[in-house]
Amino acid sequence: MMELEHVVQHLQMRLQEPLPGDEVRRKMSPSLRIPGSWKPPDMEKASHAGVLIMLYPHLDTVYTALMLRNTDGHAHSGQISLPGGKKESADEHLVATALRETREEFGINDDEVRVLGSLSRLYIPASNFWVLPTIGILNSRPQFRPDHREVAAIIEVPLPQLLNESIVKTKTLTNSGGISIEAPYYDIEGHVVWGATAMIISEFLYLLKG
């Protein structure tokens, strides 16, 4: 049995230490991220986004939640992601962006979330974004009210499942530009979680395991 407060105390300690960033995330990086394999867009012109790793108690363990994005033709259309999105001018910072987007996509109010800290920011070449992942704690399982214009489904995942090494697999995938990529991914109940989301999760799991 995994208890939320034990997880919170452990992560609070780990977040005080230097974050590993790409040193850990590289193992979940698609082949196009290997230097020299593809010329990315101008990173100086990249936009900024925030996403939320939410943790909450459910069924005698700790869960997080991902979303299956609707198929709408955008860069990450139809993929599995964390709740989040682009920073807007009214957002004070990227943590506020993550909370706002979670409210809009999942229907979870900001005051339900206790912010624990943030992971390393990650550059996403496909959409030319810098993304800051934030960890947020909820005292109970939220009442999800998804916005179905953006969210096709919410996928609730127990942390022990994420910690199971057997869910890490590799396959050839096609990105939004139609290019074939050899990519590691997490097989979560048949869902393929790859790319930036998988890389963010890998750093989170590194802190959780340490």
N, C-alpha and C positions, 0 to 999 in steps of 0.2 A: 504494500500500500504506500502510495506517495502522498505526502501532506503538503498543502500549499505553503504554509508558513515556513517549513523546512526548506522548500525550494526558494522562497523569497529571501530567507537569511543567507543561503548559499550564494545566490546570484548577487545580492548586495555586496558580499565580500569579493566576489570575482570581478564585479564591475569597478572596483577600486584599483584593480591591477591593469597593466597595459593590455590593450585589446590586440588579438593576433591578426585580424584583418585577412588580407589575401594569403598569408602563410597557411591559414587553415581553410579558407574558402576555395583555394585552388583545386582541391580534390573534387569539388562539385562543379567545376568550371567547364562549360562546353569547349570543344576543340578550337572554335573560332577565337576564343579568348587567348590562345597561345600567341605570344608576341611574334609578329611577322606573318601570321596566317590571314589577317584581314586588317585593312586600314580603317580605324574608327572615325566617326565624325569629329569635329573640332570640340574638344572637351571644354574649352574656354567659353563656348557658347551654350553649354549644356543647361537645361532647366533643373530645378530642384524639387524633390518629392519626399514625403514622409510616409512610412508604413508602421503598423502596430502589430507586435507579437503579444497577443492577449493571453493571460494565464488565469484560469479559474478552476475551482473545485467542482468535480462531478463524478458520481459513481465511485467514491472512495479513492480517487486519484486526482491528478491535475491534467486539465485539457488546454489545448489551444484551438483556434479556429482559422481556417483558410476559406477562400471563396473561389468558386468557378465563375470566371468572368463570362458575360454574354458574348456571343459571336457577333461582333459589330464592325469588323474590318480594321480596327485599330491595331497598334503594334503588338499588344499582348492579348488580343482577342481570343477567347475560348480557352485561355490558360488558367492554371491554378495560381493564385497569388495571396499575399497577405492583404488585409484591408488597408487602403491608403491611396495616395494620389498626389497630384501636382500642388505645390505651394501656391496659394493665392495671396494677393496683396494685403488682404485683411488679416492673414495669419501672422501672429507675432513671431513665430519661429516654426521649425519643422516638426517639433513635438506637437504643437498646436495643429499643424496640418494633419498629422496622423490621427489625432483625436477627432478632428472635424470630419475627415473622410470616413472614419469608423462610424461616426454618428450617422452620416449620410448613407453609407452602404449597408451597415448592419443594424441601424436604429438604436445604437447604444449611446446613452448620454455621457458627456465628458465627466460629470461628477461621479459616475460609476467606476471610473478607472483611476487607479493610483499609479502614477508614473514611477517606475523603478530606475530607469536609466536608458541609455542608448548604446547600440553597437557601433561598429565602424561603418562609416558611410561607404557606399558601393556605387561604382560607375556602371551604367547600363548602355552599351554602345547602340543596341538596336533602336532605342528611343532617345538616345543622347540625354540621359538624366543622371544626376547624382541623387542617390536615395539614402536617407537616414532611417534605419530601423530603430524603433523605440519599444521597450518592454513595458507593458501595462498590466496591473493586477486588478482582478475583480473579486470581490468577497464571496460571490455566489455565481452560479451559472446564469448568464444573461438571458433576457427574453429577446430573442432575435426578431427584428422586424426589417428584413432585407428590402432594399430597393431593387425590384426586379427589372428595372431598366438597365442596371449594371450587373446585378448578381443573379446568375442562373441557379446557384446552389451554395449553401454554406456547408463546409466539411469540418466537423468537429473531430479532433484527433487527440487521443490520450498521449501524454509525454512518453510513457513507457514504450509505446509503439514507435515513436520517433527515435528512441534510443536503441532500438533493435537493428543491429548492423545488417541483417538480412534484407532490409527494405531498400538498401542502396544497390542500384542496378545501372546498367548502361545500355543505350540503344541509339539508333540513328533517328534523328528527328529533323523536321523541316521548320526553319524559322519563318518569320513574317515576310521575308524577302524571297522565299522559295528556295533557300540554300540548305542543303543537307548538312547536318551537324552531328558529330559523334558526341553524345552527351551523357554524363552521369545523371541519375535522377533518384528521387525517393518514390518508391511504389507504395502509395498510401491508399489501401483498399481499392486498388485498381486504377487510381488516379496517378498520372505522371506529373510529379512536381520537380521541375527542372529550372535551369537558368538562374536568374537573379534570386528568385524565391528560395531555391535549393541552396544557393551560396549563403544567403542570409541565415537560413535555418542551420547550416553547418557551423557557423560561428556561434550561434546561440547554443547548440548542442555541445560544442567544445567547452563553453563556460559551465554548462549544466553538469558535464561529466567530471570536470576538474576538481 
